[in-house]
Amino acid sequence: MRINKSSDTCPLCGGTKKAGQTTFTVDLGFGVVVVRNVPATVCSQCGADWIQDPIAAKLEDIVNDARRKHLTVEVITLTA
């Protein structure tokens, strides 16, 4: 029997996915980038999160900028 799961169901645990925010971190080896308040879809049960492509592109730009700056720690709050 095949179960049709909606896109609102977490594929990892079966919990409910809802709009929310997450914190995105990257270890660059020489430093760490932390981006807070990232819009995401978050599972209310297991906490897994998904970031949409336009947000991921912004995060990639932030990480590349931090890589160019070569800072040890960079903490950013994402704004719309």
N, CA and C atoms as an extended XYZ file, in Angstrom:
240
Properties=species:S:1:pos:R:3:atomname:S:1:resname:S:1:resid:I:1 pbc="F F F"
N         0.847       -1.176        0.000 N   MET     1
C         0.000        0.000        0.000 CA  MET     1
C         0.884        1.228        0.000 C   MET     1
N         0.582        2.165       -0.862 N   ARG     2
C         1.351        3.397       -0.976 CA  ARG     2
C         0.639        4.513       -0.218 C   ARG     2
N         1.403        5.213        0.627 N   ILE     3
C         0.840        6.317        1.401 CA  ILE     3
C         1.229        7.618        0.728 C   ILE     3
N         0.265        8.452        0.454 N   ASN     4
C         0.509        9.741       -0.180 CA  ASN     4
C         0.720       10.790        0.908 C   ASN     4
N         1.954       11.187        1.110 N   LYS     5
C         2.255       12.200        2.127 CA  LYS     5
C         2.219       13.584        1.501 C   LYS     5
N         1.628       14.527        2.206 N   SER     6
C         1.575       15.894        1.697 CA  SER     6
C         2.915       16.578        1.904 C   SER     6
N         3.098       17.717        1.257 N   SER     7
C         4.349       18.465        1.404 CA  SER     7
C         4.458       19.103        2.783 C   SER     7
N         3.385       19.045        3.572 N   ASP     8
C         3.407       19.571        4.936 CA  ASP     8
C         3.864       18.522        5.947 C   ASP     8
N         4.188       17.326        5.460 N   THR     9
C         4.612       16.241        6.333 CA  THR     9
C         6.123       16.071        6.230 C   THR     9
N         6.785       16.005        7.356 N   CYS    10
C         8.237       15.823        7.391 CA  CYS    10
C         8.593       14.440        6.847 C   CYS    10
N         9.467       14.368        5.849 N   PRO    11
C         9.847       13.064        5.308 CA  PRO    11
C        10.752       12.267        6.251 C   PRO    11
N        11.287       12.926        7.269 N   LEU    12
C        12.193       12.261        8.199 CA  LEU    12
C        11.461       11.582        9.347 C   LEU    12
N        10.422       12.251        9.897 N   CYS    13
C         9.769       11.705       11.089 CA  CYS    13
C         8.247       11.638       10.981 C   CYS    13
N         7.680       12.262        9.937 N   GLY    14
C         6.226       12.261        9.794 CA  GLY    14
C         5.540       13.395       10.522 C   GLY    14
N         6.313       14.273       11.170 N   GLY    15
C         5.743       15.423       11.866 CA  GLY    15
C         5.214       16.459       10.880 C   GLY    15
N         4.719       17.552       11.414 N   THR    16
C         4.149       18.621       10.592 CA  THR    16
C         5.188       19.696       10.331 C   THR    16
N         5.347       20.063        9.045 N   LYS    17
C         6.268       21.145        8.673 CA  LYS    17
C         5.502       22.467        8.676 C   LYS    17
N         6.126       23.478        9.280 N   LYS    18
C         5.501       24.800        9.364 CA  LYS    18
C         6.531       25.882        9.051 C   LYS    18
N         6.051       27.046        8.630 N   ALA    19
C         6.946       28.186        8.388 CA  ALA    19
C         7.571       28.607        9.709 C   ALA    19
N         8.848       28.922        9.663 N   GLY    20
C         9.551       29.343       10.865 CA  GLY    20
C        10.903       29.933       10.519 C   GLY    20
N        11.822       29.838       11.451 N   GLN    21
C        13.172       30.359       11.254 CA  GLN    21
C        14.179       29.362       11.786 C   GLN    21
N        15.391       29.454       11.253 N   THR    22
C        16.471       28.597       11.700 CA  THR    22
C        17.757       29.400       11.772 C   THR    22
N        18.784       28.794       12.298 N   THR    23
C        20.123       29.377       12.308 CA  THR    23
C        20.989       28.540       11.387 C   THR    23
N        21.682       29.204       10.475 N   PHE    24
C        22.528       28.552        9.477 CA  PHE    24
C        23.980       28.775        9.858 C   PHE    24
N        24.761       27.724        9.971 N   THR    25
C        26.172       27.863       10.337 CA  THR    25
C        27.046       27.139        9.324 C   THR    25
N        28.229       27.698        9.096 N   VAL    26
C        29.210       27.093        8.203 CA  VAL    26
C        30.580       27.215        8.843 C   VAL    26
N        31.304       26.104        8.879 N   ASP    27
C        32.689       26.102        9.351 CA  ASP    27
C        33.585       26.193        8.122 C   ASP    27
N        34.292       27.318        7.991 N   LEU    28
C        35.152       27.554        6.831 CA  LEU    28
C        36.569       27.022        7.031 C   LEU    28
N        36.825       26.416        8.161 N   GLY    29
C        38.173       25.940        8.449 CA  GLY    29
C        38.960       26.974        9.232 C   GLY    29
N        39.048       28.179        8.712 N   PHE    30
C        39.752       29.277        9.384 CA  PHE    30
C        38.810       30.097       10.246 C   PHE    30
N        37.514       29.895       10.065 N   GLY    31
C        36.529       30.669       10.807 CA  GLY    31
C        35.142       30.078       10.664 C   GLY    31
N        34.180       30.721       11.321 N   VAL    32
C        32.803       30.246       11.345 CA  VAL    32
C        31.868       31.380       10.949 C   VAL    32
N        30.869       31.058       10.155 N   VAL    33
C        29.819       32.008        9.784 CA  VAL    33
C        28.524       31.527       10.422 C   VAL    33
N        27.830       32.426       11.115 N   VAL    34
C        26.539       32.124       11.729 CA  VAL    34
C        25.535       33.139       11.198 C   VAL    34
N        24.464       32.643       10.595 N   VAL    35
C        23.399       33.523       10.103 CA  VAL    35
C        22.138       33.167       10.878 C   VAL    35
N        21.613       34.146       11.594 N   ARG    36
C        20.437       33.943       12.441 CA  ARG    36
C        19.176       34.409       11.731 C   ARG    36
N        18.042       33.945       12.207 N   ASN    37
C        16.713       34.350       11.712 CA  ASN    37
C        16.518       34.064       10.223 C   ASN    37
N        16.983       32.899        9.785 N   VAL    38
C        16.840       32.500        8.387 CA  VAL    38
C        15.438       31.904        8.188 C   VAL    38
N        14.648       32.466        7.265 N   PRO    39
C        13.326       31.898        7.004 CA  PRO    39
C        13.467       30.454        6.508 C   PRO    39
N        12.669       29.565        7.065 N   ALA    40
C        12.751       28.158        6.699 CA  ALA    40
C        11.426       27.477        6.993 C   ALA    40
N        11.292       26.283        6.461 N   THR    41
C        10.202       25.406        6.842 CA  THR    41
C        10.784       24.455        7.875 C   THR    41
N        10.143       24.367        9.041 N   VAL    42
C        10.708       23.628       10.163 CA  VAL    42
C         9.703       22.574       10.644 C   VAL    42
N        10.204       21.365       10.891 N   CYS    43
C         9.358       20.303       11.431 CA  CYS    43
C         9.092       20.579       12.906 C   CYS    43
N         7.828       20.564       13.281 N   SER    44
C         7.462       20.835       14.676 CA  SER    44
C         7.806       19.669       15.597 C   SER    44
N         8.085       18.503       15.024 N   GLN    45
C         8.395       17.336       15.850 CA  GLN    45
C         9.899       17.117       16.013 C   GLN    45
N        10.651       17.038       14.900 N   CYS    46
C        12.075       16.704       14.992 CA  CYS    46
C        13.000       17.907       14.812 C   CYS    46
N        12.459       19.049       14.345 N   GLY    47
C        13.262       20.250       14.201 CA  GLY    47
C        14.041       20.346       12.902 C   GLY    47
N        13.912       19.345       12.022 N   ALA    48
C        14.583       19.419       10.720 CA  ALA    48
C        14.092       20.660        9.989 C   ALA    48
N        14.983       21.270        9.199 N   ASP    49
C        14.588       22.492        8.507 CA  ASP    49
C        14.965       22.448        7.035 C   ASP    49
N        14.187       23.183        6.242 N   TRP    50
C        14.393       23.285        4.805 CA  TRP    50
C        14.404       24.756        4.435 C   TRP    50
N        15.357       25.124        3.580 N   ILE    51
C        15.532       26.512        3.149 CA  ILE    51
C        15.236       26.577        1.658 C   ILE    51
N        14.421       27.552        1.260 N   GLN    52
C        14.076       27.700       -0.156 CA  GLN    52
C        15.270       28.232       -0.945 C   GLN    52
N        15.276       27.966       -2.247 N   ASP    53
C        16.398       28.324       -3.124 CA  ASP    53
C        16.795       29.801       -3.088 C   ASP    53
N        15.844       30.754       -3.107 N   PRO    54
C        16.266       32.166       -3.054 CA  PRO    54
C        17.005       32.516       -1.760 C   PRO    54
N        16.581       31.929       -0.649 N   ILE    55
C        17.251       32.159        0.641 CA  ILE    55
C        18.616       31.491        0.620 C   ILE    55
N        18.691       30.286        0.053 N   ALA    56
C        19.971       29.580       -0.042 CA  ALA    56
C        20.970       30.379       -0.868 C   ALA    56
N        20.503       31.061       -1.913 N   ALA    57
C        21.385       31.893       -2.736 CA  ALA    57
C        21.932       33.065       -1.913 C   ALA    57
N        21.075       33.675       -1.075 N   LYS    58
C        21.536       34.756       -0.196 CA  LYS    58
C        22.590       34.243        0.782 C   LYS    58
N        22.340       33.053        1.336 N   LEU    59
C        23.289       32.464        2.280 CA  LEU    59
C        24.623       32.171        1.604 C   LEU    59
N        24.569       31.711        0.370 N   GLU    60
C        25.798       31.446       -0.377 CA  GLU    60
C        26.599       32.735       -0.573 C   GLU    60
N        25.915       33.825       -0.887 N   ASP    61
C        26.589       35.125       -1.021 CA  ASP    61
C        27.231       35.550        0.293 C   ASP    61
N        26.519       35.355        1.402 N   ILE    62
C        27.050       35.721        2.726 CA  ILE    62
C        28.297       34.905        3.041 C   ILE    62
N        28.256       33.611        2.768 N   VAL    63
C        29.401       32.736        3.038 CA  VAL    63
C        30.587       33.117        2.158 C   VAL    63
N        30.336       33.381        0.896 N   ASN    64
C        31.427       33.787       -0.006 CA  ASN    64
C        32.056       35.105        0.434 C   ASN    64
N        31.227       36.039        0.906 N   ASP    65
C        31.735       37.316        1.412 CA  ASP    65
C        32.599       37.096        2.655 C   ASP    65
N        32.139       36.232        3.552 N   ALA    66
C        32.910       35.922        4.766 CA  ALA    66
C        34.231       35.250        4.399 C   ALA    66
N        34.203       34.403        3.390 N   ARG    67
C        35.425       33.732        2.929 CA  ARG    67
C        36.434       34.773        2.416 C   ARG    67
N        35.940       35.775        1.682 N   ARG    68
C        36.821       36.841        1.167 CA  ARG    68
C        37.402       37.680        2.307 C   ARG    68
N        36.582       37.953        3.328 N   LYS    69
C        37.031       38.755        4.475 CA  LYS    69
C        38.014       37.994        5.360 C   LYS    69
N        37.923       36.667        5.340 N   HIS    70
C        38.792       35.774        6.114 CA  HIS    70
C        38.728       36.078        7.608 C   HIS    70
N        37.513       36.323        8.118 N   LEU    71
C        37.315       36.579        9.536 CA  LEU    71
C        37.230       35.268       10.313 C   LEU    71
N        37.593       35.311       11.574 N   THR    72
C        37.500       34.130       12.419 CA  THR    72
C        36.044       33.806       12.734 C   THR    72
N        35.249       34.828       13.068 N   VAL    73
C        33.826       34.636       13.364 CA  VAL    73
C        33.042       35.762       12.716 C   VAL    73
N        31.954       35.395       12.048 N   GLU    74
C        31.035       36.399       11.504 CA  GLU    74
C        29.625       35.948       11.844 C   GLU    74
N        28.894       36.821       12.561 N   VAL    75
C        27.510       36.532       12.942 CA  VAL    75
C        26.642       37.582       12.282 C   VAL    75
N        25.637       37.114       11.543 N   ILE    76
C        24.758       38.007       10.788 CA  ILE    76
C        23.325       37.634       11.095 C   ILE    76
N        22.447       38.635       11.190 N   THR    77
C        21.015       38.396       11.284 CA  THR    77
C        20.437       38.695        9.914 C   THR    77
N        19.819       37.699        9.301 N   LEU    78
C        19.269       37.862        7.967 CA  LEU    78
C        18.052       38.754        8.009 C   LEU    78
N        18.014       39.744        7.153 N   THR    79
C        16.858       40.627        7.052 CA  THR    79
C        16.285       40.505        5.656 C   THR    79
N        14.999       40.660        5.565 N   ALA    80
C        14.300       40.478        4.279 CA  ALA    80
C        14.681       41.506        3.261 C   ALA    80
